[in-house]
Amino acid sequence: LLMPISDEALQIIIELTGSLVTTKARATSATLWDLISQMRASGMSKEAIRGRLIKDLKEGGQVFGSLKSQYVSIANQTIERVANEATNDIYRKKRSDATLYDWVLDTRIQNHCEDCIDRANGDARTLEEWELIGKPASGVTRCGGNCGCKLIPRKEEN
């Protein structure tokens, strides 16, 4: 099931994901150069360094294993963001601007950050109010982009 997502939300997600990938690639490059420098300083030959790096790449070692896990994490965060934005877009279209949303903790996580706990125990807000103070995975909570919490519309009472 494909859910629609606004062009604006999609552009923000693309820019954020690109920024995260670039940041991780730069950090990995610096780590790689540090490692190569250490191996050179210890007297390793170019062939031995190359062999060590190829082994790290094939086996998911210190450098390349970390990079792969970071990219998997970025991919998972991106999928969560797209799903959240698509859901929010649907809510925006189906609900009035006055609909209240509760911050709901991610049931897959046992230890939540204090910010998410405070928001979940706090007052319900409109989607516009949540956008002003920060929605889940927007980076405003201590768990940052790793947040899996959701905004769920409060059921209207008749």
Secondary structure as UniProt FT lines:
FT   HELIX           7..41
FT   TURN            42..43
FT   HELIX           46..59
FT   TURN            62..63
FT   HELIX           64..94
FT   TURN            97..98
FT   STRAND          100..104
FT   TURN            107..108
FT   HELIX           114..121
FT   STRAND          125..126
FT   HELIX           127..133
FT   TURN            136..137
FT   TURN            142..143
FT   HELIX           144..146
FT   STRAND          150..153
//
